[in-house]
Amino acid sequence: MTNAFIPYGGYWSTPFAKWQGSLANLNSIRLGAALGRQFLDRRPQARAAIDLGILGITNIQHGSFYGLPWLTGMMGLEHIGGPTVQQACATSARALQMAAREVGAGDARCALIVTADRCSNGPVVHYPDPSAPGGNGHTEKWVLDNFAHDPWAGNAMIDTAENVARRFGASAAEQIEVTLARYAQYQAALADGRAFQRRYMIDVPLTDSGFRRQTGVLEADEGVFPTSPEGLAKLRPVKPDGSVTFGTQTHPADGNAGALVTTREHARELSTDPAIEIELLGFGQARVDKGHMPMAPAPAALAALARAGLTIGDLDAVKTHNPFAVNDIAFARETGFPLQKMNNYGCSLIWGHPQGPTGLRSVIELIEELALRGGGTGLFTGCAAGDSALAVVLRVTDTR
């Protein structure tokens, strides 16, 4: 037990927008500050309670050197400090863990987490090297080059999926089957006028890059690909000798998400429904063999469950960050958790992957799924760059 709680309704996520789509021109820290300020303006009690901020961001942007203090300053929280966290796709889980430890130890009363990322228009960084011939430096495309090459393992992200597919015997047909199931689950989140997503998702005012003139509104996920058995079957593997296609992996995206982490007492005060309690039970991390990133979520999940004093059989719901369909296949093979029972209402395989906010949106959807069930125990787990993963276990209790 962490002695840390999330107030019910004390979180938000934007829709996720496709790469080079509606959010491509907006600095995600400035966007996160604007949306977070709107969230707190409707919750003056929460604004008064916050004494710690945590910013999670993976892709550097203009001004991100200042990180969290810049974010909280723009939000009207001028006296709130805290860290800026960068751990690729595990950023959200790490931010939740840090907040839970601060609150559980009594070092903070209420932590505000904002995760903000934009894969679009990724920076091109030049690293000077005066000792090189002619003083030439080194240039890095922050997003594309790191997708394509892990400097330690020496492979691309797609290679890690192929390695795990071979290890677990995950055929192209099985990966297609999982993708179709995940797409069908996402459709449930769109039913009845997107009733499920409206439980937590906020609209994003679209503006020029200076945040001056509004040009529209992003109300729903942008860039989700229509998926059918016939369409997926036509796609060839990305690698000549592989099994993973563009249809059985996610797409880069842009987005924002945020949450409060606080004490039990404050969670009741700040909740939109005090009868619903959300307790963070434990966290776990793992790192697996070089070049096998999609198999890291399972050991991270088992570590988190062990710390919470639970087993895989105690779980009522599971959400995964699954940049490849093979992630879920490996998780099911290693843990025994049924493939068809995880990722209800959607997952990053379908709605995209802006890195920092990806895990937090998944955790929020996990909470809402459990709330609809009347409570239960849930797990989020997801891989991250460097063949690593982080996992979160939580419990939702409806006292009614």
KESEDREN-514806 format. One line per field, with one value per residue (C-alpha): residue number from 1; y, z, x. Coordinates in pm, whole numbers, plus 32768, in hexadecimal, padded with zeros to 4 digits. Example, Ala and Ser with C-alpha at 12.3 -4.5 7.8 and 13.67 -1.06 7.14 Angstrom:
2
i = [1_2]
y = [7E3E_7F96]
z = [830C_82CA]
x = [84CE_8557]
% end
This chain:
400
i = [1_2_3_4_5_6_7_8_9_10_11_12_13_14_15_16_17_18_19_20_21_22_23_24_25_26_27_28_29_30_31_32_33_34_35_36_37_38_39_40_41_42_43_44_45_46_47_48_49_50_51_52_53_54_55_56_57_58_59_60_61_62_63_64_65_66_67_68_69_70_71_72_73_74_75_76_77_78_79_80_81_82_83_84_85_86_87_88_89_90_91_92_93_94_95_96_97_98_99_100_101_102_103_104_105_106_107_108_109_110_111_112_113_114_115_116_117_118_119_120_121_122_123_124_125_126_127_128_129_130_131_132_133_134_135_136_137_138_139_140_141_142_143_144_145_146_147_148_149_150_151_152_153_154_155_156_157_158_159_160_161_162_163_164_165_166_167_168_169_170_171_172_173_174_175_176_177_178_179_180_181_182_183_184_185_186_187_188_189_190_191_192_193_194_195_196_197_198_199_200_201_202_203_204_205_206_207_208_209_210_211_212_213_214_215_216_217_218_219_220_221_222_223_224_225_226_227_228_229_230_231_232_233_234_235_236_237_238_239_240_241_242_243_244_245_246_247_248_249_250_251_252_253_254_255_256_257_258_259_260_261_262_263_264_265_266_267_268_269_270_271_272_273_274_275_276_277_278_279_280_281_282_283_284_285_286_287_288_289_290_291_292_293_294_295_296_297_298_299_300_301_302_303_304_305_306_307_308_309_310_311_312_313_314_315_316_317_318_319_320_321_322_323_324_325_326_327_328_329_330_331_332_333_334_335_336_337_338_339_340_341_342_343_344_345_346_347_348_349_350_351_352_353_354_355_356_357_358_359_360_361_362_363_364_365_366_367_368_369_370_371_372_373_374_375_376_377_378_379_380_381_382_383_384_385_386_387_388_389_390_391_392_393_394_395_396_397_398_399_400]
y = [8000_8159_8225_82F3_8328_83C2_8487_83FC_84EF_8592_8555_85A4_8546_85F0_852E_84B3_854C_84A3_84F4_8646_8676_8774_8799_879A_8911_8935_892E_8815_88B6_89F3_8922_8854_8991_8A23_88E7_88AB_8A0D_89DA_8898_8944_8A78_8992_88FA_8A10_8916_884F_8987_89E5_8887_8856_886E_879F_8799_868E_86C1_8595_85DE_8510_85E5_872B_8869_89DA_8A44_88E3_8928_89D5_88B3_889B_89FD_8A8F_89B2_8A05_8B77_8B7E_8AC6_8BCC_8AEB_8BD1_8B45_89D4_891F_87BB_86DF_86AE_853B_84A1_8327_82F1_822A_81E3_8356_8352_8221_82B3_83FE_8348_8284_83C1_8470_8343_8331_84A5_8498_834D_83CC_8508_85EA_8664_868F_8698_8663_86DC_8609_8692_85BB_866B_85F6_8639_8548_8635_872C_8684_8755_872B_874C_87A3_8739_87FD_8738_881B_86E9_865C_869E_8806_882F_877D_8710_8609_863D_8573_856A_8548_8473_83BE_8362_82D3_8208_817A_8134_80D2_813D_8025_7F00_7F72_7F33_7FE8_7FD8_7EFA_7E04_7DD2_7D6E_7C76_7BE1_7BAB_7B26_7A1B_79C7_7996_7906_7A27_7A05_7B1E_7A85_7A89_7BF2_7C4E_7B9A_7C64_7DAC_7D67_7D1A_7E5D_7F26_7E8C_7EE4_804D_805C_8021_8168_821B_818D_8270_83AC_834C_8324_826E_836C_8490_8414_849C_8536_86AF_877C_8831_8991_899E_8ADE_8B6D_8B16_8C52_8BE2_8D26_8CDE_8BB0_8AF7_89CA_88BB_875A_8691_8528_8453_84A9_83AD_8263_8180_80C0_7F55_7E1E_7CB8_7CF9_7E3D_7DA9_7C72_7D48_7DEF_7D68_7D4D_7E81_7DA7_7CC2_7B89_7BFF_7BDF_7D3D_7E25_7F92_7F12_7E4B_7F66_80B9_8211_8341_8446_8586_85BD_8624_8585_85E2_855E_85AE_84C8_850F_8482_83BA_84DF_85DA_84E4_84D3_864D_867B_855A_8598_8466_8435_82D6_8261_8232_81F6_816F_813E_7FEA_7FB5_7FEA_7F0A_7F27_7E37_7E2E_7D06_7C81_7D72_7DAE_7D0D_7E3E_7DB3_7C9D_7D8E_7DE2_7C85_7C7C_7DE7_7D8B_7C5E_7D37_7E39_7D2A_7C91_7DE1_7E08_7CA9_7C33_7B3A_7B4A_7A90_7BB1_7CA1_7D0F_7DE3_7E14_7F2D_7F1F_8012_7F3C_7FE7_7E91_7D85_7C95_7D49_7CBA_7B62_7B53_7BD4_7ACE_79B6_7A17_7A67_7993_7AC1_7A93_7B64_7BAC_7C3B_7D4D_7EA8_7ED8_8025_8055_806A_8114_8013_80B6_821D_826F_82B3_840F_836E_8436_8443_82E7_822E_832F_831E_81A3_81C1_82B1_81C3_80A6_816D_81B7_804D_7FDB_80EB_806D_7F0E_7F8C_7F73_7E80_7E5C_7EC5_7EC4_7FA3_7F34_7FAB_7F90_80AD_80F5_8030_7EE2_7F59_7F76_8005_7F8E_801E_7F60_8016_7FCA_8079_8055_80CA_80E5_80D2]
z = [8000_7FAB_807E_7F46_7E94_7D56_7D83_7CA7_7B85_7BE8_7A93_7925_77D0_7683_754C_74A4_7351_7233_71DE_712C_7175_7237_735D_7290_72AC_7424_752B_7608_774E_76FF_7698_77D7_78A7_77FB_7823_7986_79E6_7960_7A29_7B6B_7B30_7B54_7C92_7D7C_7E9B_7DCE_7D6C_7EDC_7F41_7E42_7ED4_7DD7_7C5D_7B75_79FE_791E_77C2_76D4_759E_75E5_756A_7571_76DD_776C_781C_7926_7937_7A67_7AF2_79A2_7995_7AF5_7AC2_7991_7A59_7B6B_7C5C_7C71_7DBC_7D5F_7D06_7CAD_7BB1_7A3C_79E2_789B_787B_7720_772A_78A0_78F6_7979_7A55_7AE4_7B2B_7BE3_7CAC_7D0C_7D73_7E3E_7EF8_7F47_7FC7_807B_812F_819A_80CE_7FFB_8038_7ED1_7D96_7C3E_7B1C_79BB_789D_7751_7610_749D_73A9_728D_721C_72F6_732E_726B_7363_730B_73FF_73C6_73C2_73A2_739A_725F_7105_70AF_71F8_716C_726D_7277_7218_72A3_7237_7397_7340_71FE_724F_73A1_7312_721B_72FD_7467_74AC_75AB_750A_73A9_7317_72AF_7370_7261_7290_73FD_7392_7296_7398_748E_7380_732E_749B_74E8_739A_7353_71E7_7107_7112_728E_7294_71A3_7283_73B1_72EF_727B_73DF_7460_7350_73B0_751E_74BB_740D_755F_75D7_74B2_74F3_755E_74E9_7580_76D9_776A_76ED_7761_78C7_78BD_776C_7739_75FB_757F_74F4_73B8_7386_72C6_7350_7426_74DA_7470_736F_738D_7246_72B2_73B8_73D2_746D_7424_73CC_727A_71A2_7211_70E4_7070_70AA_6FFF_6FC8_6E53_6E82_6F78_6EA4_6D7D_6E3A_6E12_6F36_6F70_6F7A_6E4F_6F28_7038_70AC_7132_7042_705B_70B8_71E7_7287_730D_7273_7304_7391_745D_75A0_770C_784E_79BE_7B16_7C89_7D8C_7EF6_804B_808E_8142_8031_7F23_7FBF_7FCD_7E65_7DC9_7CE3_7D8C_7EF1_7EFA_7E01_7E8A_7DB1_7E6C_7DD6_7E53_7DB9_7CA2_7BF3_7AEC_7A13_7907_781E_771D_7621_7500_75A4_761B_75EA_76E7_7803_7875_7904_7A01_7A5F_7A9E_7B73_7C3E_7C7C_7CE1_7DD1_7E79_7E9D_7F2F_7E09_7CEB_7B82_7BE6_7CC7_7BA4_7B1D_79FF_7949_7863_77A0_76DA_75A4_748B_73E2_73EB_744F_75A0_760B_7582_764D_7786_776A_772C_785A_7957_78EB_78E8_77C9_7695_7668_77C7_77B2_7716_7720_7687_75CB_75E6_754D_7434_73AC_7426_73FB_74BC_7527_761F_7763_7786_76FA_7845_7905_7810_7837_79B4_799E_78BB_79AB_7ACB_7A07_799B_7B04_7B75_7A77_7B05_7C61_7CCC_7CB2_7C94_7B58_7ABD_79BF_7929_77FD_7757_7723_7664_76D8_76F8_783C_78CD_79F3_7A8B_7B76_7C4B_7CD6_7D78_7D3C_7E54_7E3F_7FA8_7F35]
x = [8000_8080_7F8C_7F4F_7E04_7D7B_7C38_7B27_7B08_7C51_7CED_7CC6_7D46_7D2E_7CD6_7E12_7E5C_7F0F_8076_8088_7F17_7E4B_7F3F_807F_80BA_8072_8183_8106_817D_80BD_7F92_7FAA_7FB7_7E84_7DB7_7E31_7DD6_7C76_7C5D_7CC9_7BF3_7AC6_7B5C_7BD1_7BF8_7CF1_7DB3_7DD5_7E45_7F5F_80BC_8182_818F_821B_823F_8270_82F6_83CA_83FC_84AF_8409_844B_8468_8467_85B3_84DF_83ED_830C_8340_82DD_81A8_812F_8179_8096_7F8C_7F83_8042_816F_81EE_81D9_8319_8374_8427_840F_840D_8481_8467_83DB_8296_82BF_82B5_814E_817F_82BF_8213_80FC_81FC_82B8_8178_8105_824E_824E_80E8_8115_824A_8198_827C_8159_7FE8_7F6A_8038_7FD3_8054_804D_80CC_80FC_819C_81A4_8243_81EF_82F9_83FD_8534_8676_8793_88FA_8A0A_8B4E_8C93_8DC6_8EAB_8E07_8E9D_8E57_8DA1_8C72_8B71_8A63_88F7_87D6_8669_85DE_84AD_8503_8669_860D_84EE_85E7_8710_8747_88B0_88DD_882A_887B_8722_85E5_849E_8407_8526_84C8_8369_83EE_84DA_83BE_82D5_83D7_8419_82A7_8241_8151_80EF_8079_7F1D_7F16_7F8A_7E72_7D76_7DE9_7DDC_7C79_7C0E_7CAB_7C00_7AB1_7AEF_7B34_79E4_793E_79D9_7931_77D6_76B8_7763_78B6_7817_7945_7A45_7970_79A2_7B05_7B5C_7B63_7B48_7C7E_7C5D_7D31_7DF4_7F15_806E_806C_7F2C_7E83_7D74_7C8F_7C62_7B95_7B62_7BEC_7AD1_7B34_7C60_7CF0_7DA3_7D0B_7D20_7BEB_7C48_7BC0_7C3C_7C58_7D19_7E10_7E46_7EB4_7FD0_812E_8220_82F7_8430_846D_8482_8395_822D_81DB_8122_80C1_7F67_7FDA_809C_8036_806A_8120_8035_8018_7F58_7F3F_7EC4_7EC5_7E67_7E6A_7F08_7EBC_7E5E_7D23_7C82_7CCF_7C67_7B0D_7AF9_7B6D_7AAB_7984_78E9_796A_78D6_79DF_7B3F_7C73_7DA0_7EF9_7F6D_80C4_81BC_82B6_83C2_8486_8590_85B3_86A8_873C_8652_8520_845D_82F9_8332_838E_8227_81E6_8304_82BF_8153_81B1_829E_818C_8096_8192_81C9_8052_8032_7F61_7F6F_7F00_7DC3_7D5C_7D36_7BE6_7C71_7DBB_7E2B_7F6F_803B_805E_811B_8114_8007_8119_8132_7FE4_8033_8174_80BF_7FAE_80AA_817E_806C_7F45_7E5F_7D63_7DA5_7C35_7C0C_7D14_7CF8_7B82_7B16_7C5C_7DD5_7F01_7F16_7DDA_7DCB_7F39_8073_80E8_81DB_81C4_8045_8006_8016_7F4D_7E2C_7E37_7E2D_7D08_7C49_7C9C_7C05_7AC8_7AA2_7ABA_79C8_78C9_78F5_78A9_7A14_7B35_7CAC_7D61_7EBA_7F60_80A8_816C_82BE_83B1_84EE_861C_8563_84C6_8368_82A6_8160_8057_7F5A_7E2B_7CDF_7B94_7A97_792E_78B6_774D]
% end
